[in-house]
Amino acid sequence: MAAIPLLIYAPILAVIFYAILGFLFGGYAEKKTYCMVIATHQVMGLRYSSIYEIILISIAVSALGTGILVAIGAVPVVDAYAFLPGAGWFTLLGSFIFGFGMMLGQGCMVGMLWKSGSGYVVNWVELLGLALGSIIFAFPLFNWMNLSYWWKYNGTGNIANGSSLNYVPDILLGIPATAGAAIIGILFFLAILWVSLTLRKRRLASTGKSVASGSKAILNSPYFIGTVFSLAMIASFIFAAGHSFNYLGVTTPVALFSQYLLSPFGLYLGSSGVSKNWYQTIPVISAFSFFILMIIAGSTIFSMARGTFKIRLPSGSASKIGDMSIGFAGGMIIAIGARIAQGCSVGGFWSGLAGLSLFGLVFTIGIILGSIAGYFVYIFLSSAFASRGKKPKAQEKKSKAYSALIEQSAFSVIFGLILVAIGLESISANSKYLIKVASPLITQEGEVMVIAGIIVMVLGLAITIFHYLRDMNRKIAQPNP
């Protein structure tokens, strides 16, 4: 059964919707340090689970929300699974590889983006590794593993992409899928909530703190924060229902930029003698491309406004070169794992469970096991590189305000110009895209990207100059000792 569009709108509105959603999401994710890697390090090393509780609650409420929306008929049943990836051995293998890689890369997909936007150099390197890993996957691995067959095959232990067999409520015998959506949505919610409450109980016991009360405590509660994040998934589920993948996804649009960067030179991943793969079925520039770019932009602008933006080289126990090498390798592993499984920490773990799918359940097992294994390997490699690292030389003290002015101004301008360049190149190079997008639409998308780049530059410079002048005025106003 084909997907049924819930909302009818001009394609450019999807770009604007996901651009705004990504911008706000990136700013809030940076503020709340929403990242599975940080969460796993805290749980494994410190027995502290606040961020993991946020992640779990965002998934739990998302699952409950999508289940209820289908149950009441607000979103057709078919739109809950029509664009979901299938499930099989490749899901478990790929999710394990992804979980392992993200721990080495030092950022899950959301964490990689907002940390890149707020100045973490290791995550810039991780992004480069992701691009290379996508290229490696596109040529030898995709065809060697015959994934195009498995992704379309329904059989024992394997479910094809978009199959109703993947949707747990749809396979409950004797129960209509709409009623099943409510039942499974509630069960998913309660199961994930139970895990979160178990972690919370252990966290409170280990810290010896009691539960805080008051409005401020509520706003800072993992359960409130997780619910806020879930609204992004639920909004996407409603807005894009019937049009395309209506959950949230990050890895695919990030990896597609590998193709985007190569296409002006006439190079197309997966073409020239190899079978058709995902690079040839998804537009290089899409609404989700705007989503991931605006996560970075939102993190940049909001971190600058909060005064938390800073260009940061690795500060762990490993040498800087060693830590970035680990991050680069992690990025490559992430790309390969995500493409095998057809999902990442957002598109597989979060979206898969929010979609009440077998895909999500299998992916969850793999990513958790992979992240645990990756945690120990990262600790080992970090310690090994630490013995080779040199002690940092003492640096001359510079004005904190001046350093922030230079760093933030440069980053705002460079990132803004990148967005402008992507927009202008998109308009002029439409004929070079492997997937043909209607010229009027690609022109509109390019114009929106140019506007977004200009906004990032203007806001970044304005915030930076404001903070600099404020700090200078405070310094002048202070009496000399």
Buried (B, 14 or more C-beta within 10 A) or exposed (E): EEBEBBEEEEBBEBBBBBBBBBBBBBBBBBBBBBBBBBBBBBBBEEEBBBBBBBBBBBBBBBBBBBBBBBBEEEBBBBBBBBBBBBBBEBBBBBBBBBBBBBBBBBBBBBBBBBBBBBBBBBBBBBBBBBBBBBBBBBBEBBBEBEBBEBBEBEEEEBBBBBBBBBBBBBBBEEBEBBEBBBBBBBBBBEEBBEBBBEBBEBBEEEEEEEEEEEEEEEEEBBBEBBBBBBBBBBBBBBBBBBBBBBBBBBBBBBBBBBBBBBBEEEBBBBBEEBEEBBBBEBBBBBBBBBBBBBBBBBBBBBBBBEEEBBBBEBEBBBBBEBBBBBBBBBBBBBBBBBBBBBBBBBBBBBBBBBBBBBBBBBBBBBBBBBBBBBBEBBBEBBEEBBEEBEEEEEEEEEEEBEEBBBBBBEBBBEBBBBBBEBBBBBBEBBEBBBBEBEEEBBBBBBBBBBBBBBBBBEBBBBBBEEBBEEBBEEEEEEEEE
